Amino acid sequence: MQTPISAYKRLTYYRKKSMIPDKVKEILKKDGIVAIATLGQDGPHLVNTWNSYVRISADGRLLIPAGYMHRTEANVAFNPEVLITLGSSKVEGLRGAGTGFLIKGKAAFITSGPDFDLLKSSFPWLRATLAVTPESFTQTL
Ligand SMILES: Cc1cc2nc3c(=O)[nH]c(=O)nc-3n(C[C@H](O)[C@H](O)[C@H](O)COP(=O)(O)O)c2cc1C
C-alpha cells in the first residue's frame, strides 16, 4: 500500500554553523552510494561518490574527492546549488532499519590548500575537492 504524501514523515534540519546531524555521520561510516545533482546550461546532471569517501571539515562542510566530475565542475560554475542524497540500510531510520537524507547546499571546487590536502592524503588520484556547504538536511526515510 502506498503512503499518502501528506502522511509521509520527514524531518528537516536547517544547518546551524558547523552542524552535521549525527545520523548523517553514522550513514557515512556504512557502505553505500552518494548521489550529487547539479544543474547546468544543458540541464540536470547526476554523479556519485561512495559514503566512505566523504569527509567532514571542521566547519561542517562535506568534502568529496573529484577524480573526474568535469561536467559537475562546469555546472557548479554556472549554478553552485547542489542536491545530495545518501543513505544506508544498516542505520535506524524513521520507520525501522534504513535511513537517508536529502541535503541542499552550495558547492565549490577547491584545487589547493587544507581542504585539498586533507583528501589528497587518502585519495592520491583526486584532482580537486568538491566542498559542499550544507543549508538543510531532510531525513526522508
Ligand atoms: C559508486 C560510484 C562512485 C563514484 N565515486 C566517484 C568519486 O569519488 N569521484 C569522482 O570523481 N567520480 C566518482 N564516480 C564517477 C562519477 O559518478 C562521474 O560519473 C564522473 O566523475 C564523471 O563526472 P562528470 O559527468 O561530472 O564529468 C563514481 C561513480 C560511481 C558509480
The ligand as a Tripos MOL2 file, in Angstrom:
@<TRIPOS>MOLECULE
LIG
   31    33     1     0     0
SMALL
NO_CHARGES

@<TRIPOS>ATOM
      1 C1         29.5730    4.2580   -6.9320 C.3       1 LIG1
      2 C2         30.3280    5.3300   -7.6750 C.ar      1 LIG1
      3 C3         31.2760    6.0880   -7.0070 C.ar      1 LIG1
      4 C4         31.9660    7.1030   -7.6880 C.ar      1 LIG1
      5 N1         32.8890    7.8430   -6.9910 N.ar      1 LIG1
      6 C5         33.4930    8.8950   -7.6120 C.ar      1 LIG1
      7 C6         34.3530    9.7530   -6.8740 C.ar      1 LIG1
      8 O1         34.5620    9.6060   -5.6550 O.2       1 LIG1
      9 N2         34.9590   10.7680   -7.5450 N.ar      1 LIG1
     10 C7         34.7370   11.0090   -8.8910 C.ar      1 LIG1
     11 O2         35.3210   11.9580   -9.4310 O.2       1 LIG1
     12 N3         33.9110   10.2090   -9.5980 N.ar      1 LIG1
     13 C8         33.2740    9.1770   -8.9980 C.ar      1 LIG1
     14 N4         32.3990    8.3710   -9.7100 N.ar      1 LIG1
     15 C9         32.1240    8.7020  -11.1270 C.3       1 LIG1
     16 C10        31.1430    9.8710  -11.1790 C.3       1 LIG1
     17 O3         29.8150    9.4350  -10.8320 O.3       1 LIG1
     18 C11        31.0640   10.5620  -12.5450 C.3       1 LIG1
     19 O4         30.4960    9.6920  -13.4820 O.3       1 LIG1
     20 C12        32.4320   11.0200  -13.0580 C.3       1 LIG1
     21 O5         33.1560   11.6590  -12.0360 O.3       1 LIG1
     22 C13        32.2540   11.9990  -14.2460 C.3       1 LIG1
     23 O6         31.6520   13.1990  -13.7710 O.3       1 LIG1
     24 P1         31.0790   14.3200  -14.7630 P.3       1 LIG1
     25 O7         29.9670   13.6910  -15.5410 O.co2     1 LIG1
     26 O8         30.6030   15.4190  -13.8570 O.co2     1 LIG1
     27 O9         32.2160   14.7690  -15.6300 O.co2     1 LIG1
     28 C14        31.7050    7.3470   -9.0610 C.ar      1 LIG1
     29 C15        30.7430    6.5870   -9.7200 C.ar      1 LIG1
     30 C16        30.0630    5.5810   -9.0470 C.ar      1 LIG1
     31 C17        29.0080    4.7910   -9.7820 C.3       1 LIG1
@<TRIPOS>BOND
     1     1     2 1
     2     2     3 ar
     3     2    30 ar
     4     3     4 ar
     5     4     5 ar
     6     4    28 ar
     7     5     6 ar
     8     6     7 ar
     9     6    13 1
    10     7     8 2
    11     7     9 ar
    12     9    10 ar
    13    10    11 2
    14    10    12 ar
    15    12    13 ar
    16    13    14 ar
    17    14    15 1
    18    14    28 ar
    19    15    16 1
    20    16    17 1
    21    16    18 1
    22    18    19 1
    23    18    20 1
    24    20    21 1
    25    20    22 1
    26    22    23 1
    27    23    24 1
    28    24    25 2
    29    24    26 1
    30    24    27 1
    31    28    29 ar
    32    29    30 ar
    33    30    31 1
@<TRIPOS>SUBSTRUCTURE
     1 LIG1         1 GROUP 0 **** ****
